[in-house]
Amino acid sequence: MLGNALVQSADGLKVIEPVSRRKVYRWIWRSFRWLYNYLKWVAWADVIHWYFTPVLPWGLDLKYIKALGKPGVVEWLGSDIRIPEIEFEDNPYYKAAFYSGYGYQFGSLQRSRQVQKRFAEAGFVSIVPVCMLRYVQTDICPRVYVVPQRIVLSDYNPAYPDPAVTRPLIVHAPTAPIIKGTPAVLKAIEKLKTKYNFEFRLIHGMPRNEALQVMQRADIFLDQFVLGDHGMAALEAMAFGKPVVCYIKPSMIDKYPPDLPIINATQDNLADVLEPLLRDGELRHEIGKRSRAYVEKYHDAIKLAYRLVDIYQELIEDKEHRRC
């Protein structure tokens, strides 16, 4: 939520985080506190920047924003509006995962349109990274801005793979194993163990700071092999200067900049794609350098913040024009 859309500091930004349900009594108290902050800061803000789906029952949170006449953007990132019927058309890995324990089987064209309609009726426009553009229903949300995912580079000190390392560390983060294609990763790792000397670690069930430390020590990072495009984990690994292996489906390849350094692999050829990286420390180092340069060029949160401010300002000006 932005108070003064033109300030160049965090003073004009208020973040209302979701409430954990782990402890009931604490959850009740925090829910009341969340509601108080929500009512207070929405009334204060000039622009609302929303992530994911509505929180309050019956869409009361969005109705409150609409009643106050606040302009807003909703940033779609993944399962919030992903449409399986569209993804099935060109991604056989997604279709197989969807019917094999995929964690977001509530997704559908109907649900996606309902969610988008609720935000559109509240006066929101859409922001998406390029990989989500195909799911935006332009008959419902005609105004769409494409803004890349953003990363605060100062939080990620690059640690490029040492070319002299003879036992490289491969890291994979199965936050959702079926979605990430973890079974295929484990199969490829077992195959490669018979030919190469390397260490393999899963980032799972550990605090975020520890997970990032493991990622920073990696020589190769394996992202996901189902969804057909990269996410934030790949950007974090590239910010650390790591070569990233990921499945980018054919229909997405030309949507990304031509200097995308991600090594493309499918579930079927992952082991073969990893072999050159396991053999060649110089290659790992060189791709790691290009990876850091890529996120500096395209995903720097500081640079992209100016793009967001421009969008916010457009919405504020539109609101003022409607009043005239």
N, C-alpha and C positions, 0 to 999 in steps of 0.2 A: 504494500500500500504506500502510495507516494503522497506526502504532504505538499511540498513545493516541488513541482516537476523539474525546476531548473537548478536546484541546488546541486553542487558537485561534491557531496559528502553523504555519509550515511545518516545525517541528522534528519533528513526528510523521509526516511524509510522505516517502516514498522512491519515486523514479521509476526504473524500469528501462527504458531506451530500447532499441529494436531496433538490431541491428548492421548496418552497411552492408557490402555485398559488393563494393565497387568495387576494393579491393586485396586479393588472396588472402591474403598473409602477415599483413597487418594484420587481416584478417577472422578468421583462425584465432586469433590472439592475443586479439582482442576477444571472440570467441565464448566462449573459456575464461573470460575475465574476466566476461562476461555471465552465464555459468552459475554461477560462484562467487557473484556478487551475487544472482542469483535464489534460489539455495538459502539464502543467508544472510538475505536480507530477507524472504522468505516465512516462514521460521521465526520471525522477529522480529515480524512484523505481527500485528495483531488482525483486520484486515479486508483482503481483496484486492479492488482495483478494477481490472478488466481491460478493455482495449480490443482489438477485432478478434479474430482467430482464434488458436488455439493455435500455439505456436512450435516446441516440441520434437517430434521424431518419436514416433509412437504415442501421442500425448497424454500424454507423461510429465510435462510441466509441470502439467497439471491433476490427474493422478494423485498427484503430490507434494502438492498443496494438499489433496486429499481425504484422503490418508493422515494429514496433520497435523491434519485437522479444522478447517481455517480457513474461516470464513464469507466469502463473496465476492459481488460484484456484477459483472456483465458489461454494459458499455454498448454497445448496438448503434447504429451510426451510418450504415450505408449498404450497400455491396456485401457486407459480412460476412453479412447474412441477407436482403437484398432478394430477393423471389421474383418472377421475370419473369412467371410464369403469373398472378399476382395483378395485377401492374402492367399487363399487356396488356389487362385488362378495361376500364380507363377512361382509358388514356393511349396514343393512337395514335402520338405522337411517340416514346415510349420503344420501342414495338414496331418502328417503322421503324428507329430507331438500333440496336436490338439485332441486327438482321440486316444492318447496314451498317457493320461495323467497330467495333461497341461493344467497349470494352476489358475487359468483365467477363462474357463469355459463358459462364463456368463456372457462373454462377448458375442455380439451379433450386430447385423446391420440395423435392426430395429432399435436395439438398446443404444447404439452409437448415435442414431438420429435423435432419439429421445433426449439423451444427455446434451447434445449440441443445441437442440431446440430450447431447452431450459435456459441455457446461457444466452442464446440469441434473444429470447424474449425478455431477459433481464438487461439487454443493451450491450452485451459484451461482443467484442470482435476477437478473432482468433490469431494466435501466434503459434507457429509450428517450426520444428526443424524440417529439413527437406524430406526426411524419411517418413514423416507423418502427413505430408501434404495430400497424398492420395485418399486419405480417409476423411478429410474435411468435406462435409456436404454443402457445397456452395449455394444450393438453392435455399438452405437454411442460414448458413454463415457466409454471405458473399464477400465479406471484407476479411482478407487473410494476409498476414505478414509472415514472411519466412525469415526466421532469425536462427542462426546456428546455436547449438548447445554451448554453454559458456563455462569456463573454468578459470579460477583465480590462480594464475601461474606462479605467483609468489609462494603459494602453499606447496609447491611441488619442485623441490630441488632436483635437477636431473642427475642421474647416476648411470651414465652410459655403460653398456656391457663391456667388460674388460676383454679385449681381443685375445689375451693370453690364457683366459680361463679354459681349462680342459674338461671340466665337469660342470656344464651350464645348468642353471636352475630354471626349470619351466614352472610357471605358476598359472593356475586356473581358479576362478572365483565362482563356484556354483551357487549363487544366491537363490536360484530356482533351478535345480538340476535338469528338469525336463526342458524348460525354456532355453537353458544355456547349451543344451546338447551334451551334457556331461557324460552320459553313457558312451557316446562316440569318442569323446576325449579320452576316457579311461581305456577304451579298446585300442586306440592309436598308441597310447603310452605303453601299454603292455606289449604291443608289437615292436615298438622301437627299443624297448629294454633289452631285447635279445641281440641288438646290434651296436648300441651306443651307451656310453657312460654319461649319465646325467642324473640330476636330482629333480624330483617332481613334488610340488606342494599344492594342496587345495586350500584356498582361503575360505574357511567355513567356521561359523560359530565362534568368532573372535571379535573383540572390539574393533571399531573402525580404525583407530590409530595403529593398532597392531597389524591389521590387514594392509594398511598403506605401507607399513615398514617392510612387510614381506614383498609387496609389489615393487618397492624401491630396490630390493636386492635381486630381483629377477633378472634373468638374461633373455627370457622369452615370455611373453604374456599371451595366454589363450583366452579370447573373449567369449563369443557365443557362436553356435553353429545351427541355429534354428530360425531366428527371426529375419535374417537376410539383410541386416544393416547393423552398424555399430552403435553402441550406447556410451554412457558416461564412463563406464569402467575402462573402455578402450582409450578414451581421451585422457583419463588419469594415468594410465600406463604410458601413453605416448608423452605426456607431460614429464614423466620421470625419465624419458629418453629410452623407452623400451621398444623393441620390435613387437608388433601386435599381429597375431594371426586371428582371423575372423571370417565368417561367412558373409560375403556381400553378394546378394542374388543378382543375376544378370540385368534385371530391369532397373537396378539401383546404381550400377557402376557408373554410368555417365551422368548421374545426378550429383555426384561428388566432384570436387576439384580434381583435375588430372594428376596433381602431385600427391594424392592420397597415398601414404606409405604403408597402409595396412596390407599384409600378405593375405590374399584371398584363398580360403580353403573350404571345401565341403566336408561333410561327415565321412564321405567315401574316400577322399584323397588326403585327409589330414596328415596321416603318417608320412606319406610321400612328400608333402609340402614342408614338413618339419625337418626332413633329413638335411637339406643344404644349410639350414640354420644351426643344426647340431654340429655339423662338420666345420663350419667356418665362423670363427670368432670375429674376424674383420667384418664379415657381412652383418653379423648381429650389431656390431658397434656402428657401422655406417647407417643401417636402417634406424637405429636408435637416435642418431643425430638428426636424421630427416624427420623422424616422428616428433621430436621436440620442436623443430622448426615449423612443422605443420600446425601444431596447436597454437604456437605463437602467432602464426599468420592468420588463422581462421577462427580460433575459439577463445581468444583472450577476452575475459569478462570485462576488463577495463575498457577495451576498445569498443566492444559490443554494447556496453552500457549507454554509450552516446546514441546508438541506434534505438535503444529502448526509450531513451528520453525523447527522441524525435517522435516516436509513436505516441507516447504519453501526451506530448504537446499537441499533436494533431487532434487527439481525442478531446482535450481540454478546449481547444479552439472550436471544434465542431459543436461542443456543448454551448459555448458562448454564442455562436452564430444562431443556434436554435432558439436561444432566449430573445434574440433581437427581433 
